Amino acid sequence: MPKVVPEYKEDAKRRIIDAAMDVMSERGCEQMAIDDVAKKLGVTKGAIYWYFSSKGSLMDAVLATICGNIQQVAFESYYNRPLEETLVRIFDRFSLTDDRQRKIFFEMLALATRNSDIRHATWVYYNEFVAAIEDAIKNEKKKKFLQTHADAHRLALLIVAIFNGLQNYEMVWMNQNEIRNLWIEGVRILLKPSYTGTYGETNP
């Protein structure tokens, strides 16, 4: 593990976050210890604390990393793409098909009611996800591509609620194609009546 040298700092943090995700998916969020992350990387516990002050800050970083990727998709889609396509791209990239991500997210959600560190990390996830969608909505409204009087923040909250709710369906009975088509339909309902799109439906 490199020391804090500018050109290595971000790479070191990414490696720690990735190792933490491995440990969290293997042992659970509450059972994850800084010692476990250090062992996975072959470094001392002090090397982890050099970059993250606590287990809670490391968990924040795990979900913030996922949200940062979501924001990047939204930013890349601001130009020459309709909002509907942006939302479909977000679904395709971040639907919980990755076992590691699925385990971490749903366990964090379940534990958030009784663990303040996990509750904060989950809040970070939702807050940043909503912010990314809200920015995309505001950008579309500014360009006059989206004609709606709906409040951008409240609309973003509803869209994120649908996204996360649909992930639960796969755990019970639906396949990814069915869920994706429901996502597209839900987005269109929320963006109606003045916004319609034709982007990328698949057959279940």
C-alpha positions in Angstrom: 0.0 0.0 0.0 1.6 3.3 -1.0 2.0 6.1 1.4 0.1 9.4 1.0 1.7 10.6 -2.2 -0.6 12.7 -4.5 -0.2 10.4 -7.5 -1.0 7.3 -5.5 -3.6 8.5 -3.0 -6.7 8.1 -5.1 -5.6 4.7 -6.3 -4.9 3.5 -2.8 -8.4 4.7 -1.7 -10.0 2.8 -4.6 -8.2 -0.4 -3.7 -9.3 0.0 0.0 -12.9 0.6 -1.1 -12.9 -2.4 -3.4 -11.5 -4.6 -0.7 -14.1 -3.4 1.8 -16.8 -4.3 -0.7 -15.4 -7.8 -0.9 -15.3 -8.2 2.9 -18.8 -6.7 3.3 -20.3 -9.1 0.8 -18.5 -12.1 2.4 -19.1 -11.3 6.1 -21.8 -8.7 6.2 -21.7 -5.0 6.8 -21.8 -5.1 10.6 -19.2 -7.9 10.8 -16.8 -6.0 8.5 -13.7 -4.9 10.4 -10.8 -2.7 9.4 -8.5 -5.6 10.2 -10.3 -7.8 7.6 -9.9 -5.1 4.9 -6.2 -4.7 5.8 -5.6 -8.5 5.7 -7.2 -8.7 2.2 -4.9 -6.0 1.0 -1.8 -7.4 2.8 -1.2 -4.2 4.8 -1.5 -3.0 8.4 -4.6 -1.6 10.0 -2.9 1.7 10.3 -2.5 1.9 6.5 -6.3 1.8 6.2 -6.8 4.4 8.9 -4.4 6.7 7.0 -7.1 7.1 4.4 -10.3 6.4 6.3 -10.8 7.6 9.9 -13.3 5.0 10.9 -15.3 2.0 9.6 -18.2 4.3 9.2 -16.3 6.6 6.9 -15.2 3.6 4.8 -18.8 2.5 4.5 -19.8 6.0 3.4 -17.1 5.8 0.7 -18.4 2.4 -0.6 -21.9 3.8 -1.3 -20.5 7.2 -2.4 -18.4 5.4 -5.0 -21.5 3.7 -6.4 -23.3 7.0 -6.5 -20.4 8.8 -8.1 -20.6 6.4 -11.0 -24.3 7.1 -11.2 -23.6 10.8 -11.3 -21.0 10.2 -14.1 -23.6 8.4 -16.2 -26.1 11.3 -15.7 -23.4 13.9 -16.5 -22.3 12.1 -19.7 -26.0 11.9 -20.8 -26.7 15.6 -20.3 -25.7 16.3 -23.9 -27.5 15.0 -27.0 -29.5 12.5 -25.1 -33.1 12.7 -23.7 -33.7 12.2 -20.0 -35.5 8.9 -20.6 -32.3 7.5 -22.2 -30.3 8.8 -19.3 -32.5 6.9 -16.9 -32.4 3.7 -18.9 -28.6 3.9 -19.0 -28.6 4.3 -15.2 -30.8 1.3 -14.8 -28.7 -0.9 -17.2 -25.5 0.1 -15.5 -26.6 0.0 -11.9 -29.4 -2.5 -11.5 -28.3 -4.8 -8.8 -27.2 -7.7 -11.0 -23.8 -7.8 -9.3 -24.0 -10.2 -6.4 -21.5 -8.2 -4.3 -23.4 -5.0 -4.8 -26.8 -6.6 -4.1 -25.6 -8.1 -0.8 -24.1 -4.9 0.4 -27.1 -2.7 -0.5 -29.9 -4.8 0.9 -28.0 -5.6 4.1 -27.2 -1.9 4.6 -30.9 -1.1 4.1 -32.0 -3.7 6.6 -29.5 -2.6 9.2 -30.0 1.1 8.8 -32.8 1.3 11.4 -30.5 0.2 14.2 -26.9 1.2 13.2 -26.2 4.9 12.9 -23.0 4.4 10.8 -24.9 2.2 8.3 -27.9 4.6 8.4 -25.6 7.5 7.5 -23.9 5.5 4.7 -27.3 4.6 3.3 -28.5 8.2 3.5 -25.4 9.3 1.5 -26.3 6.8 -1.2 -29.9 8.0 -1.5 -29.0 11.7 -1.2 -26.4 11.5 -4.0 -28.6 9.3 -6.2 -31.5 11.7 -5.9 -29.2 14.6 -6.6 -27.9 13.1 -9.8 -31.4 12.5 -11.1 -32.6 15.9 -10.0 -29.7 17.6 -11.8 -30.6 15.7 -15.0 -34.3 16.8 -14.7 -33.3 20.4 -14.1 -31.0 20.3 -17.1 -33.8 18.9 -19.4 -36.2 21.5 -18.1 -33.7 24.3 -18.8 -33.2 23.1 -22.4 -37.0 22.9 -22.8 -36.8 19.2 -23.6 -38.9 18.3 -20.6 -42.1 20.3 -20.1 -43.4 19.6 -16.7 -44.5 21.7 -13.7 -43.5 18.9 -11.3 -40.9 19.9 -8.7 -37.6 18.5 -9.8 -36.6 17.2 -6.3 -39.9 15.5 -5.7 -39.8 13.9 -9.2 -36.3 12.7 -8.5 -37.4 11.1 -5.2 -40.1 9.2 -7.0 -37.8 8.0 -9.7 -35.3 6.7 -7.2 -38.0 5.0 -5.2 -39.2 3.2 -8.3 -35.6 2.2 -9.2 -34.9 0.7 -5.8 -38.3 -0.9 -5.4 -38.0 -2.7 -8.7 -34.7 -4.3 -7.5 -36.8 -6.1 -4.8 -39.0 -7.7 -7.4 -36.1 -9.7 -8.9 -35.5 -11.2 -5.5 -39.1 -12.6 -5.6 -40.2 -13.4 -9.1 -39.3 -11.1 -11.9 -36.4 -11.3 -14.4 -34.2 -8.4 -15.5 -36.0 -7.8 -18.8 -39.4 -7.6 -17.0 -38.0 -5.2 -14.5 -36.3 -3.1 -17.1 -39.5 -2.7 -19.1 -41.4 -1.7 -15.9 -38.7 0.8 -15.2 -39.1 2.3 -18.7 -42.9 2.4 -18.3 -42.7 3.9 -14.9 -40.4 6.7 -16.1 -42.7 7.5 -19.0 -45.7 7.7 -16.7 -43.9 10.1 -14.4 -42.6 12.3 -17.2 -46.0 12.5 -19.0 -48.0 14.1 -20.5 -45.5 16.3 -22.4 -42.5 14.0 -22.5 -42.4 10.8 -24.5 -39.6 8.7 -25.7 -38.8 5.5 -27.6 -35.5 4.4 -26.1 -34.5 0.8 -25.9 -37.3 -1.5 -24.7 -36.5 -5.2 -24.6 -38.7 -8.2 -24.7 -39.1 -10.1 -21.5 
